[in-house]
């Protein structure tokens, strides 16, 4: 989880393909800004989990929405 994408020899093109695959697999959108901020495997996992949680909250309605 602590390995960086650079350590795994994932260059910018590979990273772009990785994020496209993640978007397709999880039916979500990852912004360019979000993708640039993710440097390690752990950060990628955390961001995907956050995006999924946000999507689920918006689909089911969060408690703060009433």
PQR file with spaces between the fields and no chain letter, atoms N, CA, C, O and H, PARSE charges and radii, in Angstrom:
ATOM       1  N    UNK     1       0.822   -1.208    0.000 -0.4000 1.5000
ATOM       2  CA   UNK     1       0.000    0.000    0.000 -0.0000 2.0000
ATOM       3  C    UNK     1       0.861    1.266    0.000  0.5500 1.7000
ATOM       4  O    UNK     1       0.431    2.317   -0.477 -0.5500 1.4000
ATOM       5  N    UNK     2       2.070    1.158    0.534 -0.4000 1.5000
ATOM       6  CA   UNK     2       2.948    2.319    0.611 -0.0000 2.0000
ATOM       7  C    UNK     2       3.756    2.537   -0.658  0.5500 1.7000
ATOM       8  O    UNK     2       4.398    3.577   -0.811 -0.5500 1.4000
ATOM       9  H    UNK     2       2.419    0.304    0.922  0.4000 1.0000
ATOM      10  N    UNK     3       3.734    1.586   -1.556 -0.4000 1.5000
ATOM      11  CA   UNK     3       4.495    1.725   -2.803 -0.0000 2.0000
ATOM      12  C    UNK     3       3.944    2.881   -3.615  0.5500 1.7000
ATOM      13  O    UNK     3       2.733    3.061   -3.739 -0.5500 1.4000
ATOM      14  H    UNK     3       3.213    0.742   -1.432  0.4000 1.0000
ATOM      15  N    UNK     4       4.869    3.660   -4.167 -0.4000 1.5000
ATOM      16  CA   UNK     4       4.428    4.751   -5.029 -0.0000 2.0000
ATOM      17  C    UNK     4       4.232    4.210   -6.444  0.5500 1.7000
ATOM      18  O    UNK     4       4.751    3.156   -6.810 -0.5500 1.4000
ATOM      19  H    UNK     4       5.853    3.513   -4.066  0.4000 1.0000
ATOM      20  N    UNK     5       3.487    4.949   -7.203 -0.4000 1.5000
ATOM      21  CA   UNK     5       3.272    4.555   -8.591 -0.0000 2.0000
ATOM      22  C    UNK     5       4.597    4.586   -9.349  0.5500 1.7000
ATOM      23  O    UNK     5       4.825    3.771  -10.242 -0.5500 1.4000
ATOM      24  H    UNK     5       3.065    5.806   -6.906  0.4000 1.0000
ATOM      25  N    UNK     6       5.462    5.524   -8.991 -0.4000 1.5000
ATOM      26  CA   UNK     6       6.795    5.585   -9.613 -0.0000 2.0000
ATOM      27  C    UNK     6       7.601    4.327   -9.295  0.5500 1.7000
ATOM      28  O    UNK     6       8.258    3.769  -10.174 -0.5500 1.4000
ATOM      29  H    UNK     6       5.276    6.186   -8.265  0.4000 1.0000
ATOM      30  N    UNK     7       7.553    3.883   -8.044 -0.4000 1.5000
ATOM      31  CA   UNK     7       8.285    2.674   -7.653 -0.0000 2.0000
ATOM      32  C    UNK     7       7.801    1.452   -8.420  0.5500 1.7000
ATOM      33  O    UNK     7       8.564    0.522   -8.683 -0.5500 1.4000
ATOM      34  H    UNK     7       7.020    4.336   -7.329  0.4000 1.0000
ATOM      35  N    UNK     8       6.530    1.469   -8.770 -0.4000 1.5000
ATOM      36  CA   UNK     8       5.943    0.357   -9.524 -0.0000 2.0000
ATOM      37  C    UNK     8       6.120    0.523  -11.025  0.5500 1.7000
ATOM      38  O    UNK     8       5.576   -0.245  -11.820 -0.5500 1.4000
ATOM      39  H    UNK     8       5.910    2.224   -8.556  0.4000 1.0000
ATOM      40  N    UNK     9       6.895    1.549  -11.402 -0.4000 1.5000
ATOM      41  CA   UNK     9       7.198    1.832  -12.814 -0.0000 2.0000
ATOM      42  C    UNK     9       5.942    2.179  -13.615  0.5500 1.7000
ATOM      43  O    UNK     9       5.829    1.848  -14.795 -0.5500 1.4000
ATOM      44  H    UNK     9       7.336    2.172  -10.757  0.4000 1.0000
ATOM      45  N    UNK    10       5.002    2.853  -12.946 -0.4000 1.5000
ATOM      46  CA   UNK    10       3.791    3.312  -13.619 -0.0000 2.0000
ATOM      47  C    UNK    10       4.047    4.744  -14.061  0.5500 1.7000
ATOM      48  O    UNK    10       4.044    5.667  -13.247 -0.5500 1.4000
ATOM      49  H    UNK    10       5.094    3.122  -11.987  0.4000 1.0000
ATOM      50  N    UNK    11       4.269    4.921  -15.366 -0.4000 1.5000
ATOM      51  CA   UNK    11       4.527    6.257  -15.890 -0.0000 2.0000
ATOM      52  C    UNK    11       3.203    6.977  -16.140  0.5500 1.7000
ATOM      53  O    UNK    11       2.134    6.443  -15.847 -0.5500 1.4000
ATOM      54  H    UNK    11       4.272    4.171  -16.028  0.4000 1.0000
ATOM      55  N    UNK    12       3.281    8.176  -16.675 -0.4000 1.5000
ATOM      56  CA   UNK    12       2.069    8.976  -16.847 -0.0000 2.0000
ATOM      57  C    UNK    12       1.056    8.311  -17.767  0.5500 1.7000
ATOM      58  O    UNK    12      -0.144    8.383  -17.504 -0.5500 1.4000
ATOM      59  H    UNK    12       4.150    8.610  -16.913  0.4000 1.0000
ATOM      60  N    UNK    13       1.503    7.669  -18.832 -0.4000 1.5000
ATOM      61  CA   UNK    13       0.584    6.982  -19.733 -0.0000 2.0000
ATOM      62  C    UNK    13      -0.050    5.784  -19.039  0.5500 1.7000
ATOM      63  O    UNK    13      -1.258    5.571  -19.141 -0.5500 1.4000
ATOM      64  H    UNK    13       2.478    7.611  -19.045  0.4000 1.0000
ATOM      65  N    UNK    14       0.768    4.998  -18.332 -0.4000 1.5000
ATOM      66  CA   UNK    14       0.226    3.866  -17.576 -0.0000 2.0000
ATOM      67  C    UNK    14      -0.761    4.353  -16.518  0.5500 1.7000
ATOM      68  O    UNK    14      -1.803    3.735  -16.297 -0.5500 1.4000
ATOM      69  H    UNK    14       1.749    5.170  -18.249  0.4000 1.0000
ATOM      70  N    UNK    15      -0.424    5.464  -15.870 -0.4000 1.5000
ATOM      71  CA   UNK    15      -1.310    6.020  -14.852 -0.0000 2.0000
ATOM      72  C    UNK    15      -2.636    6.453  -15.450  0.5500 1.7000
ATOM      73  O    UNK    15      -3.694    6.224  -14.863 -0.5500 1.4000
ATOM      74  H    UNK    15       0.423    5.966  -16.050  0.4000 1.0000
ATOM      75  N    UNK    16      -2.579    7.072  -16.608 -0.4000 1.5000
ATOM      76  CA   UNK    16      -3.799    7.485  -17.291 -0.0000 2.0000
ATOM      77  C    UNK    16      -4.673    6.270  -17.594  0.5500 1.7000
ATOM      78  O    UNK    16      -5.880    6.287  -17.352 -0.5500 1.4000
ATOM      79  H    UNK    16      -1.720    7.258  -17.084  0.4000 1.0000
ATOM      80  N    UNK    17      -4.053    5.217  -18.124 -0.4000 1.5000
ATOM      81  CA   UNK    17      -4.795    3.991  -18.412 -0.0000 2.0000
ATOM      82  C    UNK    17      -5.353    3.367  -17.138  0.5500 1.7000
ATOM      83  O    UNK    17      -6.476    2.862  -17.129 -0.5500 1.4000
ATOM      84  H    UNK    17      -3.073    5.203  -18.320  0.4000 1.0000
ATOM      85  N    UNK    18      -4.563    3.402  -16.056 -0.4000 1.5000
ATOM      86  CA   UNK    18      -5.025    2.862  -14.777 -0.0000 2.0000
ATOM      87  C    UNK    18      -6.280    3.592  -14.311  0.5500 1.7000
ATOM      88  O    UNK    18      -7.258    2.962  -13.910 -0.5500 1.4000
ATOM      89  H    UNK    18      -3.651    3.812  -16.063  0.4000 1.0000
ATOM      90  N    UNK    19      -6.251    4.922  -14.365 -0.4000 1.5000
ATOM      91  CA   UNK    19      -7.406    5.682  -13.896 -0.0000 2.0000
ATOM      92  C    UNK    19      -8.619    5.492  -14.802  0.5500 1.7000
ATOM      93  O    UNK    19      -9.748    5.466  -14.313 -0.5500 1.4000
ATOM      94  H    UNK    19      -5.456    5.434  -14.691  0.4000 1.0000
ATOM      95  N    UNK    20      -8.410    5.360  -16.106 -0.4000 1.5000
ATOM      96  CA   UNK    20      -9.532    5.051  -17.000 -0.0000 2.0000
ATOM      97  C    UNK    20     -10.155    3.703  -16.631  0.5500 1.7000
ATOM      98  O    UNK    20     -11.377    3.564  -16.596 -0.5500 1.4000
ATOM      99  H    UNK    20      -7.493    5.382  -16.503  0.4000 1.0000
ATOM     100  N    UNK    21      -9.311    2.721  -16.358 -0.4000 1.5000
ATOM     101  CA   UNK    21      -9.807    1.392  -15.966 -0.0000 2.0000
ATOM     102  C    UNK    21     -10.563    1.453  -14.639  0.5500 1.7000
ATOM     103  O    UNK    21     -11.606    0.817  -14.490 -0.5500 1.4000
ATOM     104  H    UNK    21      -8.317    2.833  -16.386  0.4000 1.0000
ATOM     105  N    UNK    22     -10.044    2.209  -13.683 -0.4000 1.5000
ATOM     106  CA   UNK    22     -10.728    2.346  -12.400 -0.0000 2.0000
ATOM     107  C    UNK    22     -12.074    3.040  -12.569  0.5500 1.7000
ATOM     108  O    UNK    22     -13.066    2.643  -11.957 -0.5500 1.4000
ATOM     109  H    UNK    22      -9.196    2.726  -13.804  0.4000 1.0000
ATOM     110  N    UNK    23     -12.103    4.073  -13.401 -0.4000 1.5000
ATOM     111  CA   UNK    23     -13.370    4.769  -13.657 -0.0000 2.0000
ATOM     112  C    UNK    23     -14.397    3.809  -14.252  0.5500 1.7000
ATOM     113  O    UNK    23     -15.564    3.817  -13.861 -0.5500 1.4000
ATOM     114  H    UNK    23     -11.297    4.395  -13.898  0.4000 1.0000
ATOM     115  N    UNK    24     -13.957    2.991  -15.190 -0.4000 1.5000
ATOM     116  CA   UNK    24     -14.867    2.042  -15.823 -0.0000 2.0000
ATOM     117  C    UNK    24     -15.298    0.950  -14.847  0.5500 1.7000
ATOM     118  O    UNK    24     -16.478    0.606  -14.778 -0.5500 1.4000
ATOM     119  H    UNK    24     -13.009    2.985  -15.508  0.4000 1.0000
ATOM     120  N    UNK    25     -14.353    0.413  -14.104 -0.4000 1.5000
ATOM     121  CA   UNK    25     -14.654   -0.684  -13.177 -0.0000 2.0000
ATOM     122  C    UNK    25     -15.617   -0.260  -12.072  0.5500 1.7000
ATOM     123  O    UNK    25     -16.476   -1.036  -11.655 -0.5500 1.4000
ATOM     124  H    UNK    25     -13.395    0.693  -14.160  0.4000 1.0000
ATOM     125  N    UNK    26     -15.467    0.981  -11.602 -0.4000 1.5000
ATOM     126  CA   UNK    26     -16.289    1.444  -10.490 -0.0000 2.0000
ATOM     127  C    UNK    26     -17.380    2.413  -10.914  0.5500 1.7000
ATOM     128  O    UNK    26     -18.082    2.964  -10.066 -0.5500 1.4000
ATOM     129  H    UNK    26     -14.769    1.612  -11.942  0.4000 1.0000
ATOM     130  N    UNK    27     -17.531    2.631  -12.229 -0.4000 1.5000
ATOM     131  CA   UNK    27     -18.552    3.523  -12.770 -0.0000 2.0000
ATOM     132  C    UNK    27     -18.510    4.883  -12.072  0.5500 1.7000
ATOM     133  O    UNK    27     -19.497    5.331  -11.487 -0.5500 1.4000
ATOM     134  H    UNK    27     -16.960    2.184  -12.918  0.4000 1.0000
ATOM     135  N    UNK    28     -17.347    5.525  -12.147 -0.4000 1.5000
ATOM     136  CA   UNK    28     -17.158    6.816  -11.500 -0.0000 2.0000
ATOM     137  C    UNK    28     -16.255    7.685  -12.358  0.5500 1.7000
ATOM     138  O    UNK    28     -15.697    7.229  -13.356 -0.5500 1.4000
ATOM     139  H    UNK    28     -16.545    5.161  -12.621  0.4000 1.0000
ATOM     140  N    UNK    29     -16.121    8.928  -11.961 -0.4000 1.5000
ATOM     141  CA   UNK    29     -15.229    9.857  -12.628 -0.0000 2.0000
ATOM     142  C    UNK    29     -14.152   10.286  -11.646  0.5500 1.7000
ATOM     143  O    UNK    29     -14.445   10.655  -10.508 -0.5500 1.4000
ATOM     144  H    UNK    29     -16.575    9.298  -11.150  0.4000 1.0000
ATOM     145  N    UNK    30     -12.914   10.235  -12.091 -0.4000 1.5000
ATOM     146  CA   UNK    30     -11.784   10.705  -11.306 -0.0000 2.0000
ATOM     147  C    UNK    30     -11.243   11.931  -12.030  0.5500 1.7000
ATOM     148  O    UNK    30     -10.814   11.849  -13.180 -0.5500 1.4000
ATOM     149  H    UNK    30     -12.676    9.934  -13.015  0.4000 1.0000
ATOM     150  N    UNK    31     -11.269   13.062  -11.345 -0.4000 1.5000
ATOM     151  CA   UNK    31     -10.806   14.297  -11.987 -0.0000 2.0000
ATOM     152  C    UNK    31      -9.297   14.258  -12.193  0.5500 1.7000
ATOM     153  O    UNK    31      -8.585   13.501  -11.532 -0.5500 1.4000
ATOM     154  H    UNK    31     -11.618   13.130  -10.410  0.4000 1.0000
ATOM     155  N    UNK    32      -8.826   15.078  -13.111 -0.4000 1.5000
ATOM     156  CA   UNK    32      -7.386   15.178  -13.343 -0.0000 2.0000
ATOM     157  C    UNK    32      -6.674   15.598  -12.064  0.5500 1.7000
ATOM     158  O    UNK    32      -5.597   15.090  -11.752 -0.5500 1.4000
ATOM     159  H    UNK    32      -9.405   15.692  -13.648  0.4000 1.0000
ATOM     160  N    UNK    33      -7.273   16.520  -11.331 -0.4000 1.5000
ATOM     161  CA   UNK    33      -6.685   16.997  -10.071 -0.0000 2.0000
ATOM     162  C    UNK    33      -6.566   15.859   -9.060  0.5500 1.7000
ATOM     163  O    UNK    33      -5.536   15.714   -8.403 -0.5500 1.4000
ATOM     164  H    UNK    33      -8.148   16.933  -11.585  0.4000 1.0000
ATOM     165  N    UNK    34      -7.616   15.055   -8.937 -0.4000 1.5000
ATOM     166  CA   UNK    34      -7.574   13.914   -8.024 -0.0000 2.0000
ATOM     167  C    UNK    34      -6.499   12.924   -8.452  0.5500 1.7000
ATOM     168  O    UNK    34      -5.743   12.426   -7.617 -0.5500 1.4000
ATOM     169  H    UNK    34      -8.453   15.172   -9.471  0.4000 1.0000
ATOM     170  N    UNK    35      -6.429   12.641   -9.734 -0.4000 1.5000
ATOM     171  CA   UNK    35      -5.453   11.677  -10.243 -0.0000 2.0000
ATOM     172  C    UNK    35      -4.026   12.158   -9.985  0.5500 1.7000
ATOM     173  O    UNK    35      -3.166   11.367   -9.597 -0.5500 1.4000
ATOM     174  H    UNK    35      -7.043   13.045  -10.412  0.4000 1.0000
ATOM     175  N    UNK    36      -3.772   13.442  -10.197 -0.4000 1.5000
ATOM     176  CA   UNK    36      -2.428   13.980   -9.960 -0.0000 2.0000
ATOM     177  C    UNK    36      -2.032   13.905   -8.493  0.5500 1.7000
ATOM     178  O    UNK    36      -0.848   13.777   -8.182 -0.5500 1.4000
ATOM     179  H    UNK    36      -4.471   14.084  -10.512  0.4000 1.0000
ATOM     180  N    UNK    37      -2.997   13.982   -7.593 -0.4000 1.5000
ATOM     181  CA   UNK    37      -2.712   13.965   -6.156 -0.0000 2.0000
ATOM     182  C    UNK    37      -2.384   12.567   -5.638  0.5500 1.7000
ATOM     183  O    UNK    37      -1.791   12.430   -4.568 -0.5500 1.4000
ATOM     184  H    UNK    37      -3.959   14.086   -7.847  0.4000 1.0000
ATOM     185  N    UNK    38      -2.761   11.539   -6.378 -0.4000 1.5000
ATOM     186  CA   UNK    38      -2.549   10.168   -5.922 -0.0000 2.0000
ATOM     187  C    UNK    38      -1.162    9.697   -6.340  0.5500 1.7000
ATOM     188  O    UNK    38      -0.879    9.535   -7.527 -0.5500 1.4000
ATOM     189  H    UNK    38      -3.243   11.651   -7.247  0.4000 1.0000
ATOM     190  N    UNK    39      -0.315    9.482   -5.362 -0.4000 1.5000
ATOM     191  CA   UNK    39       1.067    9.097   -5.624 -0.0000 2.0000
ATOM     192  C    UNK    39       1.386    7.671   -5.202  0.5500 1.7000
ATOM     193  O    UNK    39       2.347    7.080   -5.696 -0.5500 1.4000
ATOM     194  H    UNK    39      -0.545    9.613   -4.398  0.4000 1.0000
ATOM     195  N    UNK    40       0.587    7.105   -4.287 -0.4000 1.5000
ATOM     196  CA   UNK    40       0.866    5.754   -3.804 -0.0000 2.0000
ATOM     197  C    UNK    40      -0.361    4.866   -4.009  0.5500 1.7000
ATOM     198  O    UNK    40      -1.468    5.348   -4.247 -0.5500 1.4000
ATOM     199  H    UNK    40      -0.194    7.585   -3.885  0.4000 1.0000
ATOM     200  N    UNK    41      -0.136    3.576   -3.912 -0.4000 1.5000
ATOM     201  CA   UNK    41      -1.237    2.618   -4.023 -0.0000 2.0000
ATOM     202  C    UNK    41      -2.272    2.909   -2.942  0.5500 1.7000
ATOM     203  O    UNK    41      -3.475    2.879   -3.202 -0.5500 1.4000
ATOM     204  H    UNK    41       0.764    3.184   -3.719  0.4000 1.0000
ATOM     205  N    UNK    42      -1.804    3.187   -1.737 -0.4000 1.5000
ATOM     206  CA   UNK    42      -2.713    3.493   -0.632 -0.0000 2.0000
ATOM     207  C    UNK    42      -3.572    4.711   -0.912  0.5500 1.7000
ATOM     208  O    UNK    42      -4.763    4.713   -0.600 -0.5500 1.4000
ATOM     209  H    UNK    42      -0.826    3.212   -1.526  0.4000 1.0000
ATOM     210  N    UNK    43      -2.984    5.750   -1.499 -0.4000 1.5000
ATOM     211  CA   UNK    43      -3.754    6.945   -1.836 -0.0000 2.0000
ATOM     212  C    UNK    43      -4.808    6.645   -2.891  0.5500 1.7000
ATOM     213  O    UNK    43      -5.917    7.175   -2.830 -0.5500 1.4000
ATOM     214  H    UNK    43      -2.016    5.749   -1.752  0.4000 1.0000
ATOM     215  N    UNK    44      -4.471    5.800   -3.854 -0.4000 1.5000
ATOM     216  CA   UNK    44      -5.446    5.414   -4.879 -0.0000 2.0000
ATOM     217  C    UNK    44      -6.615    4.684   -4.222  0.5500 1.7000
ATOM     218  O    UNK    44      -7.777    4.985   -4.497 -0.5500 1.4000
ATOM     219  H    UNK    44      -3.569    5.369   -3.903  0.4000 1.0000
ATOM     220  N    UNK    45      -6.304    3.732   -3.360 -0.4000 1.5000
ATOM     221  CA   UNK    45      -7.347    2.960   -2.676 -0.0000 2.0000
ATOM     222  C    UNK    45      -8.227    3.880   -1.832  0.5500 1.7000
ATOM     223  O    UNK    45      -9.454    3.785   -1.884 -0.5500 1.4000
ATOM     224  H    UNK    45      -5.361    3.487   -3.136  0.4000 1.0000
ATOM     225  N    UNK    46      -7.611    4.762   -1.061 -0.4000 1.5000
ATOM     226  CA   UNK    46      -8.378    5.680   -0.212 -0.0000 2.0000
ATOM     227  C    UNK    46      -9.281    6.591   -1.030  0.5500 1.7000
ATOM     228  O    UNK    46     -10.428    6.831   -0.652 -0.5500 1.4000
ATOM     229  H    UNK    46      -6.615    4.839   -1.019  0.4000 1.0000
ATOM     230  N    UNK    47      -8.781    7.092   -2.131 -0.4000 1.5000
ATOM     231  CA   UNK    47      -9.584    7.994   -2.966 -0.0000 2.0000
ATOM     232  C    UNK    47     -10.745    7.255   -3.618  0.5500 1.7000
ATOM     233  O    UNK    47     -11.851    7.789   -3.691 -0.5500 1.4000
ATOM     234  H    UNK    47      -7.849    6.898   -2.438  0.4000 1.0000
ATOM     235  N    UNK    48     -10.510    6.039   -4.092 -0.4000 1.5000
ATOM     236  CA   UNK    48     -11.606    5.243   -4.669 -0.0000 2.0000
ATOM     237  C    UNK    48     -12.662    4.970   -3.603  0.5500 1.7000
ATOM     238  O    UNK    48     -13.858    5.086   -3.868 -0.5500 1.4000
ATOM     239  H    UNK    48      -9.611    5.605   -4.032  0.4000 1.0000
ATOM     240  N    UNK    49     -12.223    4.608   -2.400 -0.4000 1.5000
ATOM     241  CA   UNK    49     -13.171    4.366   -1.305 -0.0000 2.0000
ATOM     242  C    UNK    49     -13.965    5.626   -0.981  0.5500 1.7000
ATOM     243  O    UNK    49     -15.170    5.554   -0.738 -0.5500 1.4000
ATOM     244  H    UNK    49     -11.250    4.514   -2.185  0.4000 1.0000
ATOM     245  N    UNK    50     -13.296    6.783   -0.975 -0.4000 1.5000
ATOM     246  CA   UNK    50     -13.983    8.042   -0.686 -0.0000 2.0000
ATOM     247  C    UNK    50     -15.006    8.372   -1.772  0.5500 1.7000
ATOM     248  O    UNK    50     -16.133    8.766   -1.473 -0.5500 1.4000
ATOM     249  H    UNK    50     -12.317    6.841   -1.172  0.4000 1.0000
ATOM     250  N    UNK    51     -14.606    8.210   -3.027 -0.4000 1.5000
ATOM     251  CA   UNK    51     -15.530    8.490   -4.131 -0.0000 2.0000
ATOM     252  C    UNK    51     -16.736    7.557   -4.093  0.5500 1.7000
ATOM     253  O    UNK    51     -17.862    7.987   -4.343 -0.5500 1.4000
ATOM     254  H    UNK    51     -13.690    7.890   -3.269  0.4000 1.0000
ATOM     255  N    UNK    52     -16.507    6.290   -3.784 -0.4000 1.5000
ATOM     256  CA   UNK    52     -17.623    5.340   -3.672 -0.0000 2.0000
ATOM     257  C    UNK    52     -18.533    5.707   -2.509  0.5500 1.7000
ATOM     258  O    UNK    52     -19.755    5.644   -2.638 -0.5500 1.4000
ATOM     259  H    UNK    52     -15.593    5.940   -3.581  0.4000 1.0000
ATOM     260  N    UNK    53     -17.957    6.086   -1.384 -0.4000 1.5000
ATOM     261  CA   UNK    53     -18.762    6.474   -0.220 -0.0000 2.0000
ATOM     262  C    UNK    53     -19.579    7.724   -0.524  0.5500 1.7000
ATOM     263  O    UNK    53     -20.754    7.803   -0.164 -0.5500 1.4000
ATOM     264  H    UNK    53     -16.964    6.137   -1.279  0.4000 1.0000
ATOM     265  N    UNK    54     -18.956    8.708   -1.190 -0.4000 1.5000
ATOM     266  CA   UNK    54     -19.676    9.926   -1.572 -0.0000 2.0000
ATOM     267  C    UNK    54     -20.831    9.608   -2.510  0.5500 1.7000
ATOM     268  O    UNK    54     -21.930   10.144   -2.367 -0.5500 1.4000
ATOM     269  H    UNK    54     -18.001    8.644   -1.482  0.4000 1.0000
ATOM     270  N    UNK    55     -20.570    8.729   -3.471 -0.4000 1.5000
ATOM     271  CA   UNK    55     -21.621    8.358   -4.420 -0.0000 2.0000
ATOM     272  C    UNK    55     -22.757    7.637   -3.710  0.5500 1.7000
ATOM     273  O    UNK    55     -23.929    7.925   -3.953 -0.5500 1.4000
ATOM     274  H    UNK    55     -19.677    8.294   -3.588  0.4000 1.0000
ATOM     275  N    UNK    56     -22.416    6.710   -2.840 -0.4000 1.5000
ATOM     276  CA   UNK    56     -23.440    5.969   -2.106 -0.0000 2.0000
ATOM     277  C    UNK    56     -24.249    6.892   -1.209  0.5500 1.7000
ATOM     278  O    UNK    56     -25.465    6.737   -1.099 -0.5500 1.4000
ATOM     279  H    UNK    56     -21.464    6.475   -2.642  0.4000 1.0000
ATOM     280  N    UNK    57     -23.591    7.848   -0.568 -0.4000 1.5000
ATOM     281  CA   UNK    57     -24.292    8.792    0.281 -0.0000 2.0000
ATOM     282  C    UNK    57     -25.250    9.657   -0.519  0.5500 1.7000
ATOM     283  O    UNK    57     -26.356    9.951   -0.064 -0.5500 1.4000
ATOM     284  H    UNK    57     -22.602    7.973   -0.657  0.4000 1.0000
ATOM     285  N    UNK    58     -24.828   10.067   -1.713 -0.4000 1.5000
ATOM     286  CA   UNK    58     -25.698   10.909   -2.527 -0.0000 2.0000
ATOM     287  C    UNK    58     -26.873   10.121   -3.111  0.5500 1.7000
ATOM     288  O    UNK    58     -27.945   10.677   -3.351 -0.5500 1.4000
ATOM     289  H    UNK    58     -23.930    9.828   -2.082  0.4000 1.0000
ATOM     290  N    UNK    59     -26.660    8.824   -3.335 -0.4000 1.5000
ATOM     291  CA   UNK    59     -27.740    8.001   -3.870 -0.0000 2.0000
ATOM     292  C    UNK    59     -28.759    7.623   -2.804  0.5500 1.7000
ATOM     293  O    UNK    59     -29.951    7.517   -3.094 -0.5500 1.4000
ATOM     294  H    UNK    59     -25.789    8.373   -3.140  0.4000 1.0000
ATOM     295  N    UNK    60     -28.300    7.420   -1.578 -0.4000 1.5000
ATOM     296  CA   UNK    60     -29.213    7.004   -0.512 -0.0000 2.0000
ATOM     297  C    UNK    60     -29.680    8.172    0.337  0.5500 1.7000
ATOM     298  O    UNK    60     -30.619    8.037    1.122 -0.5500 1.4000
ATOM     299  H    UNK    60     -27.332    7.506   -1.343  0.4000 1.0000
ATOM     300  N    UNK    61     -29.038    9.297    0.187 -0.4000 1.5000
ATOM     301  CA   UNK    61     -29.357   10.473    0.995 -0.0000 2.0000
ATOM     302  C    UNK    61     -28.640   10.386    2.321  0.5500 1.7000
ATOM     303  O    UNK    61     -28.832    9.445    3.091 -0.5500 1.4000
ATOM     304  H    UNK    61     -28.275    9.406   -0.450  0.4000 1.0000
ATOM     305  N    UNK    62     -27.823   11.367    2.574 -0.4000 1.5000
ATOM     306  CA   UNK    62     -27.096   11.367    3.838 -0.0000 2.0000
ATOM     307  C    UNK    62     -28.017   11.826    4.955  0.5500 1.7000
ATOM     308  O    UNK    62     -29.008   12.506    4.690 -0.5500 1.4000
ATOM     309  H    UNK    62     -27.667   12.132    1.948  0.4000 1.0000
ATOM     310  N    UNK    63     -27.711   11.468    6.209 -0.4000 1.5000
ATOM     311  CA   UNK    63     -28.545   11.885    7.331 -0.0000 2.0000
ATOM     312  C    UNK    63     -28.699   13.392    7.432  0.5500 1.7000
ATOM     313  O    UNK    63     -29.732   13.871    7.897 -0.5500 1.4000
ATOM     314  H    UNK    63     -26.905   10.916    6.424  0.4000 1.0000
ATOM     315  N    UNK    64     -27.688   14.156    7.003 -0.4000 1.5000
ATOM     316  CA   UNK    64     -27.788   15.615    7.080 -0.0000 2.0000
ATOM     317  C    UNK    64     -28.771   16.189    6.065  0.5500 1.7000
ATOM     318  O    UNK    64     -29.187   17.341    6.184 -0.5500 1.4000
ATOM     319  H    UNK    64     -26.848   13.766    6.625  0.4000 1.0000
ATOM     320  N    UNK    65     -29.143   15.389    5.068 -0.4000 1.5000
ATOM     321  CA   UNK    65     -30.091   15.878    4.065 -0.0000 2.0000
ATOM     322  C    UNK    65     -31.535   15.668    4.507  0.5500 1.7000
ATOM     323  O    UNK    65     -32.471   16.127    3.852 -0.5500 1.4000
ATOM     324  H    UNK    65     -28.805   14.453    4.972  0.4000 1.0000
ATOM     325  N    UNK    66     -31.698   14.985    5.601 -0.4000 1.5000
ATOM     326  CA   UNK    66     -33.034   14.901    6.130 -0.0000 2.0000
ATOM     327  C    UNK    66     -33.636   13.596    5.969  0.5500 1.7000
ATOM     328  O    UNK    66     -34.778   13.389    6.378 -0.5500 1.4000
ATOM     329  H    UNK    66     -30.938   14.612    6.133  0.4000 1.0000
